[in-house]
Amino acid sequence: METIRKCKDTANVQTELIMPGHTNPIGNLMGGNLLCWMDVCSGISAIKMSRHIAVTASLDDVSFKLPIKVGDIVILRSFVTRSFNTSMEVICEVFIKNIRNNEELKSHEAYFTFVALNDDGTPVKVEQVEPETEREKELYENALERRELRLVRAGKMKMVDTVVLKNKLV
Ligand SMILES: CC(C)(COP(=O)(O)OP(=O)(O)OC[C@H]1O[C@@H](n2cnc3c(N)ncnc32)[C@H](O)[C@@H]1OP(=O)(O)O)[C@@H](O)C(=O)NCCC(=O)NCCS
């Protein structure tokens, strides 16, 4: 029997203090370190959702427009936007916290896809997630188009087999 889970049940928050060992030669956080934290933060959301081990299948585009400096506090927030059969889309947002006024500035955002695995390492069916807020509903609705786009780009789906993308092109 399928159980419905709320997006908020899958929410995860991770806080990091940027130390010299995390940075490049000009004192900015190295992109690879940020991606590692985003992957772990999102992965925990996927595990909360599926209650199985979940592996990263893909990561959509990430731009490094805003530098994160040594001494900054960084907050990562993630939750499952939509689950499909064995895979789940997770949004991970990154914020730089201003320690003087407590304000947060959003610096990065990415969509990860995780696949839930059984103990024998084969993909296992995941439950459905139910969006509640307006934002969660919008992310849920648009997740289908993002999924088709990433599967076409990965060579896992033919354009002719898409539903949302095909309709957009005609
Ligand atoms: C992810 C993985 C389990 C998919 O295995 P697979 O044999 O391609 O399995 P399937 O074709 O049956 O696909 C399983 C699910 O993965 C999804 N998937 C596969 N490749 C994907 C990709 N590039 N992007 C997004 N989703 C993908 C499929 O859409 C499917 O989802 P669904 O069941 O919800 O429809 C497999 O490729 C793997 O183990 N990769 C290594 C994962 C890993 O180690 N990650 C850590 C980073 S190195």
The ligand as an ORCA input file, in Angstrom:
! r2SCAN-3c Opt
* xyz 0 1
  C      21.417      5.543    -10.580
  C      21.368      4.058    -10.973
  C      20.915      3.220     -9.765
  C      20.318      3.915    -12.069
  O      20.420      2.597    -12.477
  P      19.832      2.120    -13.900
  O      20.301      0.769    -14.182
  O      20.068      3.199    -14.907
  O      18.353      1.951    -13.525
  P      17.059      2.303    -14.334
  O      17.302      2.565    -15.781
  O      16.102      1.219    -13.974
  O      16.602      3.660    -13.653
  C      16.238      3.708    -12.294
  C      15.788      5.119    -12.028
  O      16.901      5.985    -12.177
  C      16.529      7.072    -12.990
  N      17.728      7.538    -13.679
  C      18.658      6.796    -14.288
  N      19.612      7.593    -14.798
  C      19.263      8.857    -14.490
  C      19.838     10.142    -14.736
  N      20.976     10.267    -15.412
  N      19.194     11.229    -14.277
  C      18.048     11.110    -13.581
  N      17.452      9.934    -13.301
  C      18.052      8.827    -13.763
  C      15.509      6.483    -13.946
  O      14.720      7.507    -14.522
  C      14.728      5.605    -13.015
  O      13.807      6.400    -12.274
  P      12.271      5.933    -12.085
  O      12.290      4.520    -11.584
  O      11.723      6.861    -11.060
  O      11.606      6.059    -13.418
  C      22.748      3.537    -11.484
  O      23.082      4.217    -12.679
  C      23.840      3.702    -10.473
  O      23.978      2.913     -9.552
  N      24.657      4.755    -10.657
  C      25.742      5.057     -9.715
  C      25.179      5.844     -8.530
  C      26.275      6.340     -7.651
  O      27.154      5.618     -7.260
  N      26.194      7.624     -7.346
  C      27.162      8.254     -6.549
  C      27.943      9.223     -7.361
  S      29.361      8.487     -8.131
*
